[in-house]
Amino acid sequence: MGALSADDVTEDEIEKTDTILAGLAYQYIAAGAPHVTVLVSDRIAEQAIANSLSAVGVGDRTSVVEGRDLLTELTS
C-alpha cells in the first residue's frame, strides 16, 4: 500500500469524517459502552467533537484526544 499524501483526501472529506466520529462515539455510548475514546488529527476537531458530545450529555463518558498530543505523551 502506498503512502497517503495531502492530495489524497480533501478537506471536505476530513470534515465529514469528524462529524461521523462524533456520531459513532454517541452511538457506542447509547448502545451501552461504558467509555469511548475518539482519536482526531487536529485541535479544532478535538474541541468541536468534545463540545458536541458534552451537549448531548455523554461528555463524561467520552474522551477526545488529538493525535499529536498523544504521540508527545507516549514519547516523553
PDB file of N, CA, C, O and CB in Angstrom:
ATOM      1  N   MET A   1       0.853  -1.178   0.000  1.00  0.00           N
ATOM      2  CA  MET A   1       0.000   0.000   0.000  1.00  0.00           C
ATOM      3  C   MET A   1       0.893   1.234   0.000  1.00  0.00           C
ATOM      4  O   MET A   1       1.830   1.329   0.794  1.00  0.00           O
ATOM      5  CB  MET A   1      -0.968   0.002   1.227  1.00  0.00           C
ATOM      6  N   GLY A   2       0.608   2.157  -0.873  1.00  0.00           N
ATOM      7  CA  GLY A   2       1.401   3.364  -0.958  1.00  0.00           C
ATOM      8  C   GLY A   2       1.091   4.334   0.158  1.00  0.00           C
ATOM      9  O   GLY A   2       0.065   4.221   0.828  1.00  0.00           O
ATOM     10  N   ALA A   3       1.979   5.285   0.353  1.00  0.00           N
ATOM     11  CA  ALA A   3       1.794   6.299   1.394  1.00  0.00           C
ATOM     12  C   ALA A   3       0.744   7.311   0.943  1.00  0.00           C
ATOM     13  O   ALA A   3       0.660   7.650  -0.238  1.00  0.00           O
ATOM     14  CB  ALA A   3       3.137   7.015   1.718  1.00  0.00           C
ATOM     15  N   LEU A   4      -0.045   7.782   1.886  1.00  0.00           N
ATOM     16  CA  LEU A   4      -1.030   8.822   1.594  1.00  0.00           C
ATOM     17  C   LEU A   4      -0.351  10.176   1.553  1.00  0.00           C
ATOM     18  O   LEU A   4       0.606  10.424   2.287  1.00  0.00           O
ATOM     19  CB  LEU A   4      -2.162   8.820   2.639  1.00  0.00           C
ATOM     20  N   SER A   5      -0.842  11.040   0.704  1.00  0.00           N
ATOM     21  CA  SER A   5      -0.349  12.410   0.670  1.00  0.00           C
ATOM     22  C   SER A   5      -1.514  13.356   0.925  1.00  0.00           C
ATOM     23  O   SER A   5      -2.673  12.943   0.950  1.00  0.00           O
ATOM     24  CB  SER A   5       0.340  12.728  -0.689  1.00  0.00           C
ATOM     25  N   ALA A   6      -1.192  14.617   1.111  1.00  0.00           N
ATOM     26  CA  ALA A   6      -2.225  15.621   1.377  1.00  0.00           C
ATOM     27  C   ALA A   6      -3.219  15.716   0.224  1.00  0.00           C
ATOM     28  O   ALA A   6      -4.358  16.137   0.422  1.00  0.00           O
ATOM     29  CB  ALA A   6      -1.584  16.988   1.627  1.00  0.00           C
ATOM     30  N   ASP A   7      -2.799  15.329  -0.970  1.00  0.00           N
ATOM     31  CA  ASP A   7      -3.675  15.406  -2.138  1.00  0.00           C
ATOM     32  C   ASP A   7      -4.669  14.248  -2.213  1.00  0.00           C
ATOM     33  O   ASP A   7      -5.606  14.297  -3.009  1.00  0.00           O
ATOM     34  CB  ASP A   7      -2.844  15.436  -3.396  1.00  0.00           C
ATOM     35  N   ASP A   8      -4.481  13.209  -1.398  1.00  0.00           N
ATOM     36  CA  ASP A   8      -5.343  12.030  -1.454  1.00  0.00           C
ATOM     37  C   ASP A   8      -6.690  12.225  -0.773  1.00  0.00           C
ATOM     38  O   ASP A   8      -7.649  11.528  -1.102  1.00  0.00           O
ATOM     39  CB  ASP A   8      -4.641  10.869  -0.831  1.00  0.00           C
ATOM     40  N   VAL A   9      -6.780  13.147   0.160  1.00  0.00           N
ATOM     41  CA  VAL A   9      -8.004  13.360   0.932  1.00  0.00           C
ATOM     42  C   VAL A   9      -8.324  14.850   0.927  1.00  0.00           C
ATOM     43  O   VAL A   9      -7.469  15.679   1.239  1.00  0.00           O
ATOM     44  CB  VAL A   9      -7.855  12.823   2.395  1.00  0.00           C
ATOM     45  N   THR A  10      -9.560  15.181   0.573  1.00  0.00           N
ATOM     46  CA  THR A  10      -9.945  16.591   0.551  1.00  0.00           C
ATOM     47  C   THR A  10     -10.305  17.068   1.953  1.00  0.00           C
ATOM     48  O   THR A  10     -10.614  16.267   2.835  1.00  0.00           O
ATOM     49  CB  THR A  10     -11.127  16.815  -0.408  1.00  0.00           C
ATOM     50  N   GLU A  11     -10.262  18.371   2.142  1.00  0.00           N
ATOM     51  CA  GLU A  11     -10.646  18.956   3.428  1.00  0.00           C
ATOM     52  C   GLU A  11     -12.104  18.637   3.754  1.00  0.00           C
ATOM     53  O   GLU A  11     -12.455  18.410   4.911  1.00  0.00           O
ATOM     54  CB  GLU A  11     -10.426  20.481   3.415  1.00  0.00           C
ATOM     55  N   ASP A  12     -12.941  18.623   2.730  1.00  0.00           N
ATOM     56  CA  ASP A  12     -14.356  18.300   2.928  1.00  0.00           C
ATOM     57  C   ASP A  12     -14.522  16.870   3.448  1.00  0.00           C
ATOM     58  O   ASP A  12     -15.354  16.624   4.322  1.00  0.00           O
ATOM     59  CB  ASP A  12     -15.135  18.480   1.611  1.00  0.00           C
ATOM     60  N   GLU A  13     -13.744  15.936   2.923  1.00  0.00           N
ATOM     61  CA  GLU A  13     -13.812  14.549   3.396  1.00  0.00           C
ATOM     62  C   GLU A  13     -13.368  14.436   4.850  1.00  0.00           C
ATOM     63  O   GLU A  13     -13.935  13.662   5.622  1.00  0.00           O
ATOM     64  CB  GLU A  13     -12.945  13.643   2.514  1.00  0.00           C
ATOM     65  N   ILE A  14     -12.364  15.203   5.213  1.00  0.00           N
ATOM     66  CA  ILE A  14     -11.885  15.193   6.596  1.00  0.00           C
ATOM     67  C   ILE A  14     -12.955  15.747   7.527  1.00  0.00           C
ATOM     68  O   ILE A  14     -13.201  15.179   8.591  1.00  0.00           O
ATOM     69  CB  ILE A  14     -10.582  16.010   6.731  1.00  0.00           C
ATOM     70  N   GLU A  15     -13.592  16.848   7.140  1.00  0.00           N
ATOM     71  CA  GLU A  15     -14.642  17.440   7.973  1.00  0.00           C
ATOM     72  C   GLU A  15     -15.819  16.486   8.134  1.00  0.00           C
ATOM     73  O   GLU A  15     -16.396  16.395   9.217  1.00  0.00           O
ATOM     74  CB  GLU A  15     -15.120  18.766   7.369  1.00  0.00           C
ATOM     75  N   LYS A  16     -16.177  15.781   7.078  1.00  0.00           N
ATOM     76  CA  LYS A  16     -17.255  14.790   7.173  1.00  0.00           C
ATOM     77  C   LYS A  16     -16.864  13.673   8.133  1.00  0.00           C
ATOM     78  O   LYS A  16     -17.693  13.189   8.904  1.00  0.00           O
ATOM     79  CB  LYS A  16     -17.585  14.206   5.780  1.00  0.00           C
ATOM     80  N   THR A  17     -15.610  13.269   8.084  1.00  0.00           N
ATOM     81  CA  THR A  17     -15.134  12.209   8.974  1.00  0.00           C
ATOM     82  C   THR A  17     -15.225  12.647  10.427  1.00  0.00           C
ATOM     83  O   THR A  17     -15.599  11.845  11.284  1.00  0.00           O
ATOM     84  CB  THR A  17     -13.690  11.821   8.629  1.00  0.00           C
ATOM     85  N   ASP A  18     -14.894  13.893  10.726  1.00  0.00           N
ATOM     86  CA  ASP A  18     -15.001  14.399  12.102  1.00  0.00           C
ATOM     87  C   ASP A  18     -16.433  14.270  12.612  1.00  0.00           C
ATOM     88  O   ASP A  18     -16.658  13.863  13.752  1.00  0.00           O
ATOM     89  CB  ASP A  18     -14.542  15.872  12.177  1.00  0.00           C
ATOM     90  N   THR A  19     -17.396  14.616  11.768  1.00  0.00           N
ATOM     91  CA  THR A  19     -18.803  14.511  12.145  1.00  0.00           C
ATOM     92  C   THR A  19     -19.199  13.057  12.373  1.00  0.00           C
ATOM     93  O   THR A  19     -19.918  12.743  13.322  1.00  0.00           O
ATOM     94  CB  THR A  19     -19.693  15.139  11.068  1.00  0.00           C
ATOM     95  N   ILE A  20     -18.735  12.187  11.510  1.00  0.00           N
ATOM     96  CA  ILE A  20     -19.035  10.758  11.642  1.00  0.00           C
ATOM     97  C   ILE A  20     -18.452  10.204  12.936  1.00  0.00           C
ATOM     98  O   ILE A  20     -19.102   9.412  13.618  1.00  0.00           O
ATOM     99  CB  ILE A  20     -18.485   9.974  10.436  1.00  0.00           C
ATOM    100  N   LEU A  21     -17.232  10.613  13.282  1.00  0.00           N
ATOM    101  CA  LEU A  21     -16.608  10.123  14.519  1.00  0.00           C
ATOM    102  C   LEU A  21     -17.417  10.521  15.747  1.00  0.00           C
ATOM    103  O   LEU A  21     -17.582   9.720  16.668  1.00  0.00           O
ATOM    104  CB  LEU A  21     -15.180  10.659  14.645  1.00  0.00           C
ATOM    105  N   ALA A  22     -17.918  11.744  15.768  1.00  0.00           N
ATOM    106  CA  ALA A  22     -18.752  12.179  16.896  1.00  0.00           C
ATOM    107  C   ALA A  22     -20.023  11.344  16.971  1.00  0.00           C
ATOM    108  O   ALA A  22     -20.436  10.933  18.055  1.00  0.00           O
ATOM    109  CB  ALA A  22     -19.106  13.678  16.768  1.00  0.00           C
ATOM    110  N   GLY A  23     -20.639  11.094  15.828  1.00  0.00           N
ATOM    111  CA  GLY A  23     -21.851  10.285  15.794  1.00  0.00           C
ATOM    112  C   GLY A  23     -21.612   8.856  16.234  1.00  0.00           C
ATOM    113  O   GLY A  23     -22.424   8.284  16.962  1.00  0.00           O
ATOM    114  N   LEU A  24     -20.506   8.274  15.800  1.00  0.00           N
ATOM    115  CA  LEU A  24     -20.181   6.905  16.211  1.00  0.00           C
ATOM    116  C   LEU A  24     -19.926   6.817  17.710  1.00  0.00           C
ATOM    117  O   LEU A  24     -20.367   5.874  18.367  1.00  0.00           O
ATOM    118  CB  LEU A  24     -18.959   6.398  15.448  1.00  0.00           C
ATOM    119  N   ALA A  25     -19.220   7.794  18.244  1.00  0.00           N
ATOM    120  CA  ALA A  25     -18.965   7.799  19.689  1.00  0.00           C
ATOM    121  C   ALA A  25     -20.283   7.836  20.451  1.00  0.00           C
ATOM    122  O   ALA A  25     -20.466   7.100  21.420  1.00  0.00           O
ATOM    123  CB  ALA A  25     -18.078   9.006  20.089  1.00  0.00           C
ATOM    124  N   TYR A  26     -21.197   8.690  20.012  1.00  0.00           N
ATOM    125  CA  TYR A  26     -22.507   8.776  20.662  1.00  0.00           C
ATOM    126  C   TYR A  26     -23.255   7.447  20.557  1.00  0.00           C
ATOM    127  O   TYR A  26     -23.851   6.992  21.534  1.00  0.00           O
ATOM    128  CB  TYR A  26     -23.343   9.907  20.036  1.00  0.00           C
ATOM    129  N   GLN A  27     -23.228   6.830  19.390  1.00  0.00           N
ATOM    130  CA  GLN A  27     -23.938   5.562  19.202  1.00  0.00           C
ATOM    131  C   GLN A  27     -23.379   4.463  20.104  1.00  0.00           C
ATOM    132  O   GLN A  27     -24.141   3.675  20.666  1.00  0.00           O
ATOM    133  CB  GLN A  27     -23.857   5.123  17.739  1.00  0.00           C
ATOM    134  N   TYR A  28     -22.069   4.406  20.244  1.00  0.00           N
ATOM    135  CA  TYR A  28     -21.473   3.392  21.126  1.00  0.00           C
ATOM    136  C   TYR A  28     -21.903   3.611  22.575  1.00  0.00           C
ATOM    137  O   TYR A  28     -22.225   2.655  23.280  1.00  0.00           O
ATOM    138  CB  TYR A  28     -19.933   3.422  21.022  1.00  0.00           C
ATOM    139  N   ILE A  29     -21.909   4.862  23.017  1.00  0.00           N
ATOM    140  CA  ILE A  29     -22.355   5.159  24.387  1.00  0.00           C
ATOM    141  C   ILE A  29     -23.834   4.810  24.541  1.00  0.00           C
ATOM    142  O   ILE A  29     -24.227   4.202  25.537  1.00  0.00           O
ATOM    143  CB  ILE A  29     -22.116   6.657  24.734  1.00  0.00           C
ATOM    144  N   ALA A  30     -24.654   5.190  23.561  1.00  0.00           N
ATOM    145  CA  ALA A  30     -26.091   4.894  23.622  1.00  0.00           C
ATOM    146  C   ALA A  30     -26.354   3.390  23.640  1.00  0.00           C
ATOM    147  O   ALA A  30     -27.357   2.937  24.191  1.00  0.00           O
ATOM    148  CB  ALA A  30     -26.816   5.534  22.435  1.00  0.00           C
ATOM    149  N   ALA A  31     -25.451   2.620  23.035  1.00  0.00           N
ATOM    150  CA  ALA A  31     -25.606   1.164  22.996  1.00  0.00           C
ATOM    151  C   ALA A  31     -25.076   0.490  24.260  1.00  0.00           C
ATOM    152  O   ALA A  31     -25.159  -0.730  24.399  1.00  0.00           O
ATOM    153  CB  ALA A  31     -24.895   0.599  21.780  1.00  0.00           C
ATOM    154  N   GLY A  32     -24.528   1.291  25.182  1.00  0.00           N
ATOM    155  CA  GLY A  32     -24.108   0.736  26.461  1.00  0.00           C
ATOM    156  C   GLY A  32     -22.623   0.692  26.737  1.00  0.00           C
ATOM    157  O   GLY A  32     -22.212   0.198  27.787  1.00  0.00           O
ATOM    158  N   ALA A  33     -21.802   1.196  25.825  1.00  0.00           N
ATOM    159  CA  ALA A  33     -20.362   1.224  26.097  1.00  0.00           C
ATOM    160  C   ALA A  33     -20.100   2.121  27.303  1.00  0.00           C
ATOM    161  O   ALA A  33     -20.660   3.214  27.387  1.00  0.00           O
ATOM    162  CB  ALA A  33     -19.564   1.725  24.850  1.00  0.00           C
ATOM    163  N   PRO A  34     -19.255   1.677  28.241  1.00  0.00           N
ATOM    164  CA  PRO A  34     -19.007   2.496  29.428  1.00  0.00           C
ATOM    165  C   PRO A  34     -18.179   3.751  29.133  1.00  0.00           C
ATOM    166  O   PRO A  34     -18.309   4.759  29.828  1.00  0.00           O
ATOM    167  CB  PRO A  34     -18.306   1.666  30.476  1.00  0.00           C
ATOM    168  N   HIS A  35     -17.329   3.688  28.105  1.00  0.00           N
ATOM    169  CA  HIS A  35     -16.480   4.829  27.760  1.00  0.00           C
ATOM    170  C   HIS A  35     -16.024   4.669  26.312  1.00  0.00           C
ATOM    171  O   HIS A  35     -15.790   3.553  25.848  1.00  0.00           O
ATOM    172  CB  HIS A  35     -15.250   4.938  28.730  1.00  0.00           C
ATOM    173  N   VAL A  36     -15.900   5.776  25.609  1.00  0.00           N
ATOM    174  CA  VAL A  36     -15.426   5.780  24.227  1.00  0.00           C
ATOM    175  C   VAL A  36     -14.360   6.856  24.095  1.00  0.00           C
ATOM    176  O   VAL A  36     -14.522   7.965  24.604  1.00  0.00           O
ATOM    177  CB  VAL A  36     -16.600   6.023  23.219  1.00  0.00           C
ATOM    178  N   THR A  37     -13.269   6.527  23.410  1.00  0.00           N
ATOM    179  CA  THR A  37     -12.222   7.498  23.110  1.00  0.00           C
ATOM    180  C   THR A  37     -12.174   7.714  21.606  1.00  0.00           C
ATOM    181  O   THR A  37     -12.183   6.755  20.834  1.00  0.00           O
ATOM    182  CB  THR A  37     -10.839   7.024  23.648  1.00  0.00           C
ATOM    183  N   VAL A  38     -12.125   8.974  21.193  1.00  0.00           N
ATOM    184  CA  VAL A  38     -12.048   9.343  19.784  1.00  0.00           C
ATOM    185  C   VAL A  38     -10.678   9.968  19.551  1.00  0.00           C
ATOM    186  O   VAL A  38     -10.302  10.915  20.242  1.00  0.00           O
ATOM    187  CB  VAL A  38     -13.207  10.330  19.377  1.00  0.00           C
ATOM    188  N   LEU A  39      -9.932   9.446  18.585  1.00  0.00           N
ATOM    189  CA  LEU A  39      -8.625   9.984  18.220  1.00  0.00           C
ATOM    190  C   LEU A  39      -8.794  10.815  16.957  1.00  0.00           C
ATOM    191  O   LEU A  39      -9.274  10.315  15.940  1.00  0.00           O
ATOM    192  CB  LEU A  39      -7.572   8.841  18.009  1.00  0.00           C
ATOM    193  N   VAL A  40      -8.399  12.086  17.020  1.00  0.00           N
ATOM    194  CA  VAL A  40      -8.560  13.001  15.886  1.00  0.00           C
ATOM    195  C   VAL A  40      -7.209  13.578  15.484  1.00  0.00           C
ATOM    196  O   VAL A  40      -6.207  13.394  16.175  1.00  0.00           O
ATOM    197  CB  VAL A  40      -9.549  14.139  16.235  1.00  0.00           C
ATOM    198  N   SER A  41      -7.202  14.285  14.344  1.00  0.00           N
ATOM    199  CA  SER A  41      -5.936  14.781  13.811  1.00  0.00           C
ATOM    200  C   SER A  41      -5.732  16.281  13.951  1.00  0.00           C
ATOM    201  O   SER A  41      -4.713  16.803  13.499  1.00  0.00           O
ATOM    202  CB  SER A  41      -5.833  14.418  12.384  1.00  0.00           C
ATOM    203  N   ASP A  42      -6.670  16.985  14.562  1.00  0.00           N
ATOM    204  CA  ASP A  42      -6.447  18.420  14.763  1.00  0.00           C
ATOM    205  C   ASP A  42      -7.209  18.928  15.978  1.00  0.00           C
ATOM    206  O   ASP A  42      -8.194  18.335  16.415  1.00  0.00           O
ATOM    207  CB  ASP A  42      -6.865  19.207  13.516  1.00  0.00           C
ATOM    208  N   ARG A  43      -6.722  20.044  16.509  1.00  0.00           N
ATOM    209  CA  ARG A  43      -7.276  20.580  17.751  1.00  0.00           C
ATOM    210  C   ARG A  43      -8.693  21.141  17.588  1.00  0.00           C
ATOM    211  O   ARG A  43      -9.497  21.080  18.519  1.00  0.00           O
ATOM    212  CB  ARG A  43      -6.369  21.660  18.282  1.00  0.00           C
ATOM    213  N   ILE A  44      -8.994  21.680  16.418  1.00  0.00           N
ATOM    214  CA  ILE A  44     -10.341  22.209  16.191  1.00  0.00           C
ATOM    215  C   ILE A  44     -11.354  21.071  16.236  1.00  0.00           C
ATOM    216  O   ILE A  44     -12.407  21.200  16.861  1.00  0.00           O
ATOM    217  CB  ILE A  44     -10.421  22.955  14.832  1.00  0.00           C
ATOM    218  N   ALA A  45     -11.043  19.966  15.580  1.00  0.00           N
ATOM    219  CA  ALA A  45     -11.937  18.800  15.618  1.00  0.00           C
ATOM    220  C   ALA A  45     -12.042  18.256  17.029  1.00  0.00           C
ATOM    221  O   ALA A  45     -13.124  17.864  17.467  1.00  0.00           O
ATOM    222  CB  ALA A  45     -11.441  17.699  14.663  1.00  0.00           C
ATOM    223  N   GLU A  46     -10.932  18.229  17.741  1.00  0.00           N
ATOM    224  CA  GLU A  46     -10.931  17.746  19.128  1.00  0.00           C
ATOM    225  C   GLU A  46     -11.934  18.533  19.971  1.00  0.00           C
ATOM    226  O   GLU A  46     -12.748  17.947  20.684  1.00  0.00           O
ATOM    227  CB  GLU A  46      -9.515  17.857  19.743  1.00  0.00           C
ATOM    228  N   GLN A  47     -11.871  19.850  19.886  1.00  0.00           N
ATOM    229  CA  GLN A  47     -12.760  20.697  20.682  1.00  0.00           C
ATOM    230  C   GLN A  47     -14.207  20.595  20.215  1.00  0.00           C
ATOM    231  O   GLN A  47     -15.124  20.528  21.034  1.00  0.00           O
ATOM    232  CB  GLN A  47     -12.300  22.147  20.620  1.00  0.00           C
ATOM    233  N   ALA A  48     -14.412  20.583  18.898  1.00  0.00           N
ATOM    234  CA  ALA A  48     -15.774  20.515  18.363  1.00  0.00           C
ATOM    235  C   ALA A  48     -16.461  19.207  18.738  1.00  0.00           C
ATOM    236  O   ALA A  48     -17.633  19.211  19.115  1.00  0.00           O
ATOM    237  CB  ALA A  48     -15.753  20.671  16.844  1.00  0.00           C
ATOM    238  N   ILE A  49     -15.749  18.092  18.639  1.00  0.00           N
ATOM    239  CA  ILE A  49     -16.340  16.799  18.987  1.00  0.00           C
ATOM    240  C   ILE A  49     -16.602  16.731  20.484  1.00  0.00           C
ATOM    241  O   ILE A  49     -17.661  16.267  20.906  1.00  0.00           O
ATOM    242  CB  ILE A  49     -15.418  15.639  18.549  1.00  0.00           C
ATOM    243  N   ALA A  50     -15.655  17.186  21.289  1.00  0.00           N
ATOM    244  CA  ALA A  50     -15.850  17.178  22.745  1.00  0.00           C
ATOM    245  C   ALA A  50     -17.055  18.033  23.129  1.00  0.00           C
ATOM    246  O   ALA A  50     -17.859  17.626  23.968  1.00  0.00           O
ATOM    247  CB  ALA A  50     -14.583  17.689  23.466  1.00  0.00           C
ATOM    248  N   ASN A  51     -17.187  19.213  22.524  1.00  0.00           N
ATOM    249  CA  ASN A  51     -18.330  20.088  22.817  1.00  0.00           C
ATOM    250  C   ASN A  51     -19.648  19.442  22.399  1.00  0.00           C
ATOM    251  O   ASN A  51     -20.637  19.513  23.128  1.00  0.00           O
ATOM    252  CB  ASN A  51     -18.163  21.438  22.106  1.00  0.00           C
ATOM    253  N   SER A  52     -19.660  18.817  21.234  1.00  0.00           N
ATOM    254  CA  SER A  52     -20.881  18.168  20.746  1.00  0.00           C
ATOM    255  C   SER A  52     -21.310  17.031  21.656  1.00  0.00           C
ATOM    256  O   SER A  52     -22.490  16.903  21.981  1.00  0.00           O
ATOM    257  CB  SER A  52     -20.675  17.644  19.330  1.00  0.00           C
ATOM    258  N   LEU A  53     -20.361  16.208  22.066  1.00  0.00           N
ATOM    259  CA  LEU A  53     -20.691  15.075  22.930  1.00  0.00           C
ATOM    260  C   LEU A  53     -21.137  15.546  24.312  1.00  0.00           C
ATOM    261  O   LEU A  53     -22.012  14.935  24.926  1.00  0.00           O
ATOM    262  CB  LEU A  53     -19.487  14.134  23.059  1.00  0.00           C
ATOM    263  N   SER A  54     -20.543  16.621  24.796  1.00  0.00           N
ATOM    264  CA  SER A  54     -20.993  17.190  26.073  1.00  0.00           C
ATOM    265  C   SER A  54     -22.401  17.752  25.954  1.00  0.00           C
ATOM    266  O   SER A  54     -23.209  17.611  26.871  1.00  0.00           O
ATOM    267  CB  SER A  54     -20.029  18.289  26.542  1.00  0.00           C
ATOM    268  N   ALA A  55     -22.695  18.387  24.826  1.00  0.00           N
ATOM    269  CA  ALA A  55     -24.011  18.990  24.621  1.00  0.00           C
ATOM    270  C   ALA A  55     -25.138  17.961  24.615  1.00  0.00           C
ATOM    271  O   ALA A  55     -26.273  18.278  24.971  1.00  0.00           O
ATOM    272  CB  ALA A  55     -24.025  19.758  23.323  1.00  0.00           C
ATOM    273  N   VAL A  56     -24.826  16.732  24.211  1.00  0.00           N
ATOM    274  CA  VAL A  56     -25.862  15.686  24.197  1.00  0.00           C
ATOM    275  C   VAL A  56     -25.788  14.798  25.436  1.00  0.00           C
ATOM    276  O   VAL A  56     -26.440  13.757  25.512  1.00  0.00           O
ATOM    277  CB  VAL A  56     -25.727  14.824  22.938  1.00  0.00           C
ATOM    278  N   GLY A  57     -24.981  15.231  26.405  1.00  0.00           N
ATOM    279  CA  GLY A  57     -24.986  14.578  27.706  1.00  0.00           C
ATOM    280  C   GLY A  57     -24.101  13.364  27.885  1.00  0.00           C
ATOM    281  O   GLY A  57     -24.269  12.614  28.846  1.00  0.00           O
ATOM    282  N   VAL A  58     -23.152  13.153  26.969  1.00  0.00           N
ATOM    283  CA  VAL A  58     -22.271  11.990  27.125  1.00  0.00           C
ATOM    284  C   VAL A  58     -20.795  12.380  27.264  1.00  0.00           C
ATOM    285  O   VAL A  58     -19.911  11.529  27.163  1.00  0.00           O
ATOM    286  CB  VAL A  58     -22.439  11.055  25.939  1.00  0.00           C
ATOM    287  N   GLY A  59     -20.542  13.649  27.493  1.00  0.00           N
ATOM    288  CA  GLY A  59     -19.165  14.120  27.618  1.00  0.00           C
ATOM    289  C   GLY A  59     -18.397  13.479  28.752  1.00  0.00           C
ATOM    290  O   GLY A  59     -17.173  13.360  28.688  1.00  0.00           O
ATOM    291  N   ASP A  60     -19.110  13.061  29.798  1.00  0.00           N
ATOM    292  CA  ASP A  60     -18.441  12.428  30.935  1.00  0.00           C
ATOM    293  C   ASP A  60     -18.048  10.979  30.648  1.00  0.00           C
ATOM    294  O   ASP A  60     -17.305  10.376  31.421  1.00  0.00           O
ATOM    295  CB  ASP A  60     -19.340  12.479  32.157  1.00  0.00           C
ATOM    296  N   ARG A  61     -18.537  10.422  29.551  1.00  0.00           N
ATOM    297  CA  ARG A  61     -18.211   9.043  29.201  1.00  0.00           C
ATOM    298  C   ARG A  61     -17.417   8.949  27.909  1.00  0.00           C
ATOM    299  O   ARG A  61     -17.278   7.872  27.330  1.00  0.00           O
ATOM    300  CB  ARG A  61     -19.474   8.227  29.080  1.00  0.00           C
ATOM    301  N   THR A  62     -16.892  10.099  27.458  1.00  0.00           N
ATOM    302  CA  THR A  62     -16.093  10.126  26.237  1.00  0.00           C
ATOM    303  C   THR A  62     -14.807  10.905  26.466  1.00  0.00           C
ATOM    304  O   THR A  62     -14.743  11.807  27.301  1.00  0.00           O
ATOM    305  CB  THR A  62     -16.893  10.743  25.078  1.00  0.00           C
ATOM    306  N   SER A  63     -13.792  10.537  25.709  1.00  0.00           N
ATOM    307  CA  SER A  63     -12.533  11.279  25.675  1.00  0.00           C
ATOM    308  C   SER A  63     -12.227  11.559  24.217  1.00  0.00           C
ATOM    309  O   SER A  63     -12.389  10.687  23.363  1.00  0.00           O
ATOM    310  CB  SER A  63     -11.358  10.485  26.370  1.00  0.00           C
ATOM    311  N   VAL A  64     -11.788  12.767  23.931  1.00  0.00           N
ATOM    312  CA  VAL A  64     -11.376  13.117  22.582  1.00  0.00           C
ATOM    313  C   VAL A  64      -9.916  13.521  22.676  1.00  0.00           C
ATOM    314  O   VAL A  64      -9.562  14.428  23.429  1.00  0.00           O
ATOM    315  CB  VAL A  64     -12.268  14.267  21.964  1.00  0.00           C
ATOM    316  N   VAL A  65      -9.072  12.845  21.908  1.00  0.00           N
ATOM    317  CA  VAL A  65      -7.630  13.026  22.007  1.00  0.00           C
ATOM    318  C   VAL A  65      -7.082  13.445  20.652  1.00  0.00           C
ATOM    319  O   VAL A  65      -7.375  12.814  19.636  1.00  0.00           O
ATOM    320  CB  VAL A  65      -6.941  11.733  22.502  1.00  0.00           C
ATOM    321  N   GLU A  66      -6.295  14.497  20.638  1.00  0.00           N
ATOM    322  CA  GLU A  66      -5.619  14.945  19.423  1.00  0.00           C
ATOM    323  C   GLU A  66      -4.358  14.099  19.260  1.00  0.00           C
ATOM    324  O   GLU A  66      -3.584  13.953  20.206  1.00  0.00           O
ATOM    325  CB  GLU A  66      -5.276  16.484  19.485  1.00  0.00           C
ATOM    326  N   GLY A  67      -4.150  13.550  18.087  1.00  0.00           N
ATOM    327  CA  GLY A  67      -3.081  12.595  17.833  1.00  0.00           C
ATOM    328  C   GLY A  67      -1.684  13.067  18.184  1.00  0.00           C
ATOM    329  O   GLY A  67      -0.898  12.301  18.742  1.00  0.00           O
ATOM    330  N   ARG A  68      -1.359  14.311  17.869  1.00  0.00           N
ATOM    331  CA  ARG A  68      -0.005  14.802  18.180  1.00  0.00           C
ATOM    332  C   ARG A  68       0.215  14.879  19.679  1.00  0.00           C
ATOM    333  O   ARG A  68       1.313  14.604  20.164  1.00  0.00           O
ATOM    334  CB  ARG A  68       0.229  16.182  17.549  1.00  0.00           C
ATOM    335  N   ASP A  69      -0.837  15.257  20.425  1.00  0.00           N
ATOM    336  CA  ASP A  69      -0.721  15.281  21.885  1.00  0.00           C
ATOM    337  C   ASP A  69      -0.463  13.877  22.420  1.00  0.00           C
ATOM    338  O   ASP A  69       0.352  13.689  23.324  1.00  0.00           O
ATOM    339  CB  ASP A  69      -1.996  15.870  22.524  1.00  0.00           C
ATOM    340  N   LEU A  70      -1.156  12.900  21.863  1.00  0.00           N
ATOM    341  CA  LEU A  70      -0.963  11.513  22.282  1.00  0.00           C
ATOM    342  C   LEU A  70       0.458  11.053  21.997  1.00  0.00           C
ATOM    343  O   LEU A  70       1.092  10.440  22.855  1.00  0.00           O
ATOM    344  CB  LEU A  70      -1.965  10.594  21.579  1.00  0.00           C
ATOM    345  N   LEU A  71       0.964  11.339  20.808  1.00  0.00           N
ATOM    346  CA  LEU A  71       2.332  10.941  20.465  1.00  0.00           C
ATOM    347  C   LEU A  71       3.353  11.603  21.377  1.00  0.00           C
ATOM    348  O   LEU A  71       4.314  10.963  21.803  1.00  0.00           O
ATOM    349  CB  LEU A  71       2.636  11.288  19.012  1.00  0.00           C
ATOM    350  N   THR A  72       3.151  12.877  21.678  1.00  0.00           N
ATOM    351  CA  THR A  72       4.057  13.581  22.583  1.00  0.00           C
ATOM    352  C   THR A  72       4.055  12.929  23.954  1.00  0.00           C
ATOM    353  O   THR A  72       5.110  12.724  24.553  1.00  0.00           O
ATOM    354  CB  THR A  72       3.666  15.059  22.699  1.00  0.00           C
ATOM    355  N   GLU A  73       2.868  12.603  24.449  1.00  0.00           N
ATOM    356  CA  GLU A  73       2.759  11.968  25.761  1.00  0.00           C
ATOM    357  C   GLU A  73       3.414  10.587  25.769  1.00  0.00           C
ATOM    358  O   GLU A  73       4.074  10.216  26.739  1.00  0.00           O
ATOM    359  CB  GLU A  73       1.291  11.852  26.172  1.00  0.00           C
ATOM    360  N   LEU A  74       3.233   9.838  24.700  1.00  0.00           N
ATOM    361  CA  LEU A  74       3.794   8.489  24.636  1.00  0.00           C
ATOM    362  C   LEU A  74       5.315   8.489  24.520  1.00  0.00           C
ATOM    363  O   LEU A  74       5.975   7.562  24.989  1.00  0.00           O
ATOM    364  CB  LEU A  74       3.200   7.742  23.468  1.00  0.00           C
ATOM    365  N   THR A  75       5.869   9.521  23.899  1.00  0.00           N
ATOM    366  CA  THR A  75       7.312   9.551  23.675  1.00  0.00           C
ATOM    367  C   THR A  75       8.082  10.388  24.682  1.00  0.00           C
ATOM    368  O   THR A  75       9.302  10.505  24.573  1.00  0.00           O
ATOM    369  CB  THR A  75       7.589  10.062  22.312  1.00  0.00           C
ATOM    370  N   SER A  76       7.400  10.972  25.657  1.00  0.00           N
ATOM    371  CA  SER A  76       8.124  11.791  26.639  1.00  0.00           C
ATOM    372  C   SER A  76       8.343  11.037  27.930  1.00  0.00           C
ATOM    373  O   SER A  76       8.935  11.575  28.865  1.00  0.00           O
ATOM    374  CB  SER A  76       7.370  13.083  26.920  1.00  0.00           C
TER     375      SER A  76
END
